[in-house]
Amino acid sequence: MTTNATTTTIDSVPTAKGNSAASRDIASYLHPYTNLATHEKTGPHIISKGHGIYVTDDNGRDFIEGMAGLWCASLGFGENRLVKAATKQLETLPYYHTFASRSTNPAIDLAEKLLELVPVPMSKVFFANSGSEATDSAVKMVWYYHNAIGQPEKKKIISRKKGYHGVTVAAASMTGLPGNHKMFDLPIDRIIHTETPHYWREAQPGEEGEDFATRLAEQLEDLIQAEGPETIGAFIAEPIMGAGGVIVPPRTYFEKVQEVLDRYDILFIADEVICGFGRTGRMFATETFRLKPDMITVAKQLSSAYQPISALFINDRIYQAAKKASDEVGTFGHGFTYSGHPVAAAVALETLKIYEEDSIIDHVRNVMSPFQKRLKDLNKFEHVGETRGRGLIGAFELVQDKCLKTPMQPVGAAGKAVVAKCMDHGVILRALGDSVAFCPPLIITEQQVHDMFDKVEAALGDWHNSFG
């Protein structure tokens, strides 16, 4: 990476010196998902602008944003229609709330459009500001619903190991990653975890994919019976697990899980915060995997990340119970100051229009085949143990030994090193332990897909040459 008078470079990350923006960042900003001690030594990598699928840092270097930021900038950087939508709404009504029966036209229009798009019957949409708030709201709805129908003991939520559902107290508890629990006194009670549907890593010798799915469904049922079916309120799952390593479930997994949930009258929450709005080649991954959820959470690509907004869909049986309970209590005592914020809603509505008018889903279907082929081709590298993905999301996992699937040691070091090499070649990816994830903007062209993978292959070649 190039340097200037105020930065040097360590492993592709600028280091703070003097009165630079980097040094001011260290002095003032607490970074999420960052080793704070390391950050004081290396400083931030400052991104100054974006265009299309590219971002530019403060040294003037362009990168393919292979993660669409944080799985979210679906229309890339600099979509002028979204800028205009925000500006127009700011000039008309920059803010209003949705408490006490008040509303705005953007919130109403967006809710109606989302109910038209969702592939399973849903009754109402509740707006929040982040995926964490949406999944946290889903937990409260599970508790509210079961109180309303006279089942106050049916409150436990089953999540999955390596699942990711956010970082608020309840959402982080459902997240099945140790880094989100350690030192935070999480998970809270009433949140429990079942196994991860990672066939390549977790299957027993000789076990076929459908047999693995059957075993996981049986383990889920065993957990329900051990806890007491009368205590289990809901099961939450990402259709494709994102931050846990881009784990795609084996065929029939969700069908078998749904049978277990139906048997014990357990609500199903589909967390579509990453997968929703075209990522898998359909508008919702609920359709891709033929899910039958009672609630769905969405965020990220809802507004192409141009404004913070999320949503929780609830079906009619949940709504009818909530309506009855709110009448008894006198109010539905949940909501956020910015729920249905008119500017965020206007931008999200314009995002949905762009998806439709520019045939973004068709475009994803056209480019996802070369994307997945180039991803699979990474298996040719000696230390790439598995590649996995669906649509325009994927990952490759680094291992010591392919045949034995021996993990890298120390865990996570190889992933970080490969991501640093990718940055040297002009691609931003994300290390999830020793899995390296892709999630490019949906607008990426086939030529840009090949350009991205050419750079990643060069980076992997560099890393392999220096490995060991």
C-alpha positions in Angstrom: 0.0 0.0 0.0 1.2 3.5 -0.7 2.1 5.8 2.1 2.0 9.5 2.9 3.6 11.8 5.4 1.3 10.7 8.3 0.9 7.0 7.8 3.1 3.9 7.4 2.0 0.4 6.6 1.9 -2.8 8.6 0.1 -5.8 7.0 -1.8 -3.5 4.6 -3.2 -1.3 7.5 -2.1 2.3 7.9 -0.4 3.2 11.1 -1.2 6.5 12.9 1.4 9.2 13.3 1.2 12.8 14.3 -2.0 14.8 13.9 -3.4 12.6 11.1 -6.9 11.4 10.8 -5.6 8.0 11.8 -4.2 9.4 15.1 -7.4 11.3 15.8 -9.3 8.1 15.2 -7.3 6.3 17.8 -7.8 9.1 20.3 -11.5 9.3 19.9 -13.3 6.3 18.4 -14.2 2.9 19.9 -14.2 0.5 16.9 -16.7 -2.5 16.8 -15.3 -6.0 16.2 -11.7 -4.7 16.6 -8.8 -5.8 18.8 -8.5 -2.5 20.6 -4.9 -3.0 21.7 -3.8 -3.9 18.2 -5.7 -0.9 16.8 -3.6 1.5 18.9 -0.5 0.2 17.1 -1.8 -0.2 13.6 -4.4 2.5 13.3 -7.5 2.5 11.0 -7.8 2.0 7.3 -9.7 5.1 6.3 -12.1 4.8 3.4 -12.8 8.2 1.9 -15.2 7.6 -1.1 -16.9 4.9 -3.1 -18.1 4.4 -6.7 -19.9 1.3 -8.1 -18.4 -1.8 -6.5 -15.2 0.1 -5.5 -14.1 2.1 -2.5 -11.1 4.4 -2.3 -9.0 4.9 0.8 -7.4 8.2 1.9 -4.2 7.2 0.0 -6.2 7.2 -3.2 -6.1 3.4 -3.7 -9.1 1.7 -5.1 -10.4 -1.7 -3.8 -13.1 -4.0 -5.0 -15.5 -4.1 -2.0 -15.9 -7.9 -2.0 -18.1 -7.8 1.1 -20.4 -5.0 0.0 -19.3 -3.2 3.2 -20.8 -5.5 5.8 -23.0 -7.7 3.5 -25.2 -4.7 2.8 -24.3 -2.2 0.0 -26.2 -4.2 -2.6 -26.4 -1.3 -5.1 -22.8 -0.3 -4.6 -21.5 3.1 -3.7 -22.9 6.2 -5.3 -26.4 5.3 -6.5 -27.8 8.7 -7.2 -31.4 7.7 -7.1 -31.0 6.9 -3.4 -29.3 10.2 -2.7 -32.2 12.0 -4.4 -34.8 10.0 -2.5 -33.2 10.9 0.8 -32.8 14.6 -0.2 -36.4 14.9 -1.4 -37.7 13.4 1.9 -35.4 15.5 4.0 -36.8 18.6 2.3 -40.4 17.4 2.7 -40.5 15.8 6.2 -37.1 15.1 7.7 -38.4 13.2 10.7 -41.6 12.0 12.3 -42.4 9.1 14.6 -44.9 6.2 14.5 -45.9 6.2 18.1 -49.5 6.7 19.3 -51.1 5.9 15.9 -49.1 8.5 14.0 -47.6 7.6 10.6 -46.0 8.9 7.5 -46.5 8.1 3.8 -43.1 6.6 3.3 -43.5 4.2 6.2 -47.0 3.2 5.0 -45.8 2.7 1.4 -42.8 0.7 2.4 -44.8 -1.6 4.7 -47.3 -2.3 1.9 -44.6 -3.0 -0.6 -42.8 -5.4 1.7 -46.0 -7.3 2.4 -46.4 -7.7 -1.4 -42.9 -9.0 -1.8 -42.6 -11.5 1.1 -43.2 -15.0 -0.2 -45.1 -16.4 2.8 -48.3 -14.9 4.4 -47.4 -12.1 6.8 -49.8 -9.6 8.5 -47.8 -6.6 9.7 -44.3 -5.0 9.4 -42.6 -3.4 12.4 -39.7 -1.1 11.5 -36.5 -0.7 13.5 -33.0 0.6 12.7 -30.7 -2.4 12.6 -30.7 -6.2 12.3 -29.9 -6.5 16.0 -33.0 -4.4 16.9 -35.2 -6.5 14.5 -34.1 -9.8 16.0 -34.3 -8.4 19.5 -37.8 -7.3 18.7 -38.6 -10.8 17.5 -37.6 -12.2 20.9 -39.9 -9.8 22.6 -42.7 -10.8 20.3 -42.2 -14.4 21.1 -42.6 -13.6 24.8 -45.4 -11.2 24.3 -47.3 -13.7 22.0 -47.0 -16.6 24.5 -48.1 -14.5 27.4 -51.1 -13.3 25.3 -52.2 -16.9 24.4 -51.9 -18.1 28.0 -48.6 -20.1 27.7 -46.3 -18.0 29.9 -43.8 -20.9 30.3 -43.2 -21.2 26.5 -40.3 -18.6 26.3 -37.0 -20.3 25.5 -35.5 -19.5 22.1 -33.3 -22.1 20.3 -30.6 -20.7 18.1 -27.6 -22.4 16.5 -23.9 -22.6 17.3 -22.1 -20.2 14.9 -25.4 -18.4 14.1 -25.3 -14.7 14.0 -28.3 -12.5 15.0 -26.8 -9.3 16.3 -25.2 -7.7 19.3 -28.0 -6.3 21.5 -28.4 -8.3 24.7 -31.0 -10.8 23.5 -29.7 -10.8 19.9 -26.1 -11.4 21.0 -27.3 -14.2 23.2 -28.9 -15.9 20.2 -25.6 -15.4 18.3 -23.7 -18.6 18.7 -20.1 -17.1 18.5 -17.9 -17.1 21.6 -16.5 -13.7 20.9 -20.0 -12.2 21.3 -20.4 -13.9 24.7 -17.1 -13.8 26.6 -16.7 -10.9 29.0 -20.3 -9.7 28.3 -22.0 -12.3 30.7 -23.9 -13.8 27.8 -26.0 -15.6 26.8 -28.9 -14.7 29.0 -31.2 -17.4 30.3 -34.0 -18.7 28.0 -31.5 -18.7 25.0 -30.1 -22.1 24.1 -28.1 -23.4 21.1 -28.3 -26.4 18.9 -25.8 -27.8 16.3 -24.4 -26.1 13.2 -25.6 -27.5 9.8 -22.0 -27.5 8.4 -21.9 -30.8 6.5 -18.2 -30.7 5.4 -17.0 -30.0 8.9 -19.5 -31.8 11.1 -20.7 -34.9 9.2 -19.6 -38.3 10.5 -17.4 -40.5 8.3 -19.5 -41.9 5.4 -22.6 -39.9 6.4 -24.6 -38.6 3.4 -26.0 -35.0 3.4 -29.6 -36.0 4.0 -28.6 -38.4 6.8 -26.6 -35.5 8.4 -29.7 -33.3 8.1 -31.8 -36.1 9.7 -29.3 -36.4 12.6 -29.4 -32.6 13.2 -33.2 -32.6 13.3 -33.1 -35.4 15.7 -30.6 -33.6 17.9 -32.9 -30.6 17.8 -35.8 -32.7 18.9 -33.8 -34.3 21.7 -32.9 -30.8 22.9 -36.6 -29.7 22.9 -37.6 -32.8 24.9 -34.7 -32.4 27.4 -35.7 -28.7 28.0 -39.4 -29.5 28.0 -41.5 -28.7 24.8 -43.8 -26.6 26.9 -40.9 -24.2 27.6 -39.7 -23.7 24.0 -41.2 -20.6 22.3 -39.2 -20.2 19.0 -36.4 -21.4 16.8 -34.3 -18.8 14.9 -32.1 -19.4 12.0 -30.3 -17.7 9.1 -31.1 -19.4 5.8 -27.4 -19.2 5.0 -25.2 -18.5 8.1 -23.2 -15.4 7.4 -20.7 -14.3 10.1 -20.4 -17.9 11.3 -18.6 -18.8 8.1 -21.1 -18.6 5.2 -22.5 -22.1 5.9 -25.1 -23.4 3.5 -27.3 -26.1 5.0 -27.5 -29.5 3.3 -30.6 -30.5 1.3 -33.7 -31.3 3.3 -32.3 -29.7 6.5 -34.9 -27.0 6.9 -37.7 -29.4 5.9 -36.8 -31.8 8.6 -36.3 -28.9 11.2 -39.8 -27.5 10.2 -41.4 -30.9 10.9 -39.9 -30.8 14.4 -41.0 -27.3 15.1 -44.6 -28.1 13.9 -44.7 -31.1 16.1 -44.2 -29.0 19.2 -45.9 -25.8 18.1 -42.7 -23.8 18.1 -42.5 -20.5 16.2 -39.9 -20.2 13.4 -38.0 -16.9 13.0 -36.1 -16.6 9.7 -33.3 -14.1 10.0 -32.9 -12.7 6.5 -30.8 -9.7 7.6 -28.0 -10.9 5.2 -29.9 -13.1 2.7 -32.9 -10.9 2.0 -33.4 -8.9 -1.2 -31.7 -10.9 -3.9 -28.6 -12.3 -2.3 -29.5 -15.9 -3.1 -31.0 -15.3 -6.5 -34.5 -14.8 -5.2 -35.9 -11.8 -3.4 -35.9 -13.7 -0.1 -34.0 -16.8 0.9 -37.2 -18.0 2.5 -38.3 -18.8 -1.0 -34.9 -20.2 -2.0 -35.0 -22.8 0.9 -38.8 -23.1 1.0 -39.1 -22.0 4.6 -42.3 -21.5 6.5 -41.5 -18.9 9.1 -43.8 -17.1 11.5 -41.6 -14.1 11.6 -38.9 -12.7 9.3 -36.2 -10.2 10.1 -34.6 -8.0 7.4 -32.1 -5.1 7.2 -28.9 -4.3 5.3 -30.0 -4.6 1.6 -33.4 -3.2 2.5 -31.9 0.2 1.9 -28.7 -0.9 0.2 -27.2 0.4 3.5 -27.7 4.0 2.5 -29.9 4.6 5.5 -30.1 2.5 8.8 -33.4 0.6 8.7 -34.6 -2.9 9.5 -38.0 -4.6 9.6 -39.7 -7.5 11.4 -42.5 -9.3 9.7 -45.1 -11.1 11.8 -47.9 -13.4 10.7 -51.5 -13.0 11.5 -51.7 -15.3 14.5 -49.0 -13.3 16.2 -50.6 -10.0 15.3 -54.1 -11.1 16.5 -52.6 -12.1 19.9 -50.6 -8.9 20.1 -53.7 -6.8 19.3 -55.7 -8.5 22.1 -52.9 -8.1 24.6 -52.3 -4.5 23.8 -56.0 -3.8 24.3 -55.8 -5.5 27.7 -52.6 -3.6 28.7 -53.6 -0.4 27.1 -50.7 -0.2 24.7 -48.2 -2.2 22.7 -45.3 -1.1 24.7 -42.5 -1.5 22.2 -40.9 0.7 19.6 -38.0 3.0 18.8 -37.8 6.8 18.3 -36.7 6.1 14.7 -39.1 3.3 13.9 -40.3 3.9 10.3 -38.1 7.0 10.0 -39.4 8.8 6.9 -36.0 9.4 5.3 -34.9 5.8 5.8 -38.3 4.5 4.6 -38.1 6.6 1.5 -34.6 5.4 0.6 -35.7 1.7 1.3 -38.7 2.2 -1.0 -36.5 3.6 -3.7 -34.1 0.7 -3.3 -37.0 -1.8 -3.8 -38.0 0.2 -7.0 -34.4 -0.1 -8.3 -34.4 -3.8 -7.7 -37.6 -4.1 -9.7 -36.9 -1.6 -12.5 -33.3 -2.6 -13.1 -34.1 -6.4 -12.9 -31.5 -6.8 -10.2 -32.7 -10.4 -9.3 -32.3 -11.4 -12.9 -28.9 -9.9 -13.0 -27.9 -11.8 -9.9 -29.0 -15.0 -11.5 -26.9 -14.2 -14.5 -23.7 -13.5 -12.6 -24.0 -16.0 -9.7 -23.0 -19.0 -11.9 -19.6 -17.6 -12.9 -19.2 -16.3 -9.3 -19.8 -19.8 -7.8 -17.7 -21.5 -10.5 -14.7 -19.2 -9.7 -15.3 -19.7 -6.0 -15.2 -23.5 -6.5 -12.1 -23.2 -8.6 -10.2 -22.0 -5.5 -10.2 -25.7 -4.3 -7.1 -26.1 -6.5 -5.0 -24.4 -3.8 -3.3 -26.8 -1.4 -4.7 -25.2 1.8 -8.2 -24.4 0.6 -10.2 -27.2 2.3 -13.7 -26.3 1.2 -15.5 -23.7 -0.9 -19.2 -23.0 -0.2 -21.9 -20.6 -1.2 -25.1 -19.8 -3.0 -26.1 -16.9 -5.2 -23.7 -14.0 -4.7 -22.4 -15.1 -1.3 -19.6 -17.6 -0.6 -16.5 -18.5 1.4 -13.4 -20.6 1.3 -12.0 -22.3 4.4 -8.2 -22.7 5.0 -6.9 -25.9 6.5 -3.5 -27.4 7.3 -4.4 -30.7 5.6 -7.2 -31.2 3.1 -7.7 -34.9 3.6 -7.8 -34.6 7.4 -9.5 -31.2 7.4 -7.0 -30.2 10.0 -7.7 -26.6 11.2 -5.0 -23.9 10.9 -3.0 -23.0 14.0 -3.3 -20.6 15.6 -6.9 -20.3 14.6 -7.7 -17.2 12.6 -4.1 -16.2 11.8 -4.2 -17.7 8.3 -7.6 -16.0 7.5 -6.2 -12.6 8.5 -3.0 -13.1 6.5 -5.0 -14.1 3.3 -7.3 -11.1 3.7 -4.3 -8.8 4.0 -2.8 -10.3 0.8 -6.1 -9.8 -0.9 -6.0 -6.1 0.1 -2.5 -5.9 -1.3 -4.1 -7.0 -4.6 -7.0 -4.6 -4.3 -9.8 -6.6 -2.9 -11.5 -6.3 0.5 -12.8 -9.5 1.9 -13.5 -10.6 5.5 -11.9 -13.3 7.6 -14.3 -15.3 9.7 -11.8 -17.3 11.6 -10.0 -19.2 8.9 -12.9 -18.9 6.4 -12.7 -16.0 4.0 -16.0 -14.6 2.9 -17.3 -12.9 -0.3 -20.5 -10.9 -0.5 -20.1 -8.4 -3.3 -22.6 -5.7 -4.3 -25.4 -7.2 -6.4 -24.6 -4.9 -9.3 -21.2 -6.6 -9.9 -20.7 -7.5 -13.5 -19.4 -10.9 -14.8 -16.2 -9.2 -15.9 -15.8 -7.7 -12.4 -16.4 -11.1 -10.9 -13.5 -12.5 -12.9 -11.4 -9.5 -12.0 -12.1 -10.0 -8.3 -11.3 -13.7 -8.4 -8.1 -13.1 -10.5 -6.9 -10.8 -7.7 -7.9 -13.3 -5.0 -6.1 -16.1 -6.8 -3.0 -14.0 -7.0 -3.3 -13.2 -3.3 -3.7 -16.9 -2.4 -0.6 -17.7 -4.6 1.4 -15.1 -2.7 0.2 -16.5 0.7 0.9 -20.1 -0.3 4.4 -19.2 -1.4 5.1 -17.7 2.0 3.1 -20.2 4.1 5.1 -22.2 6.7 
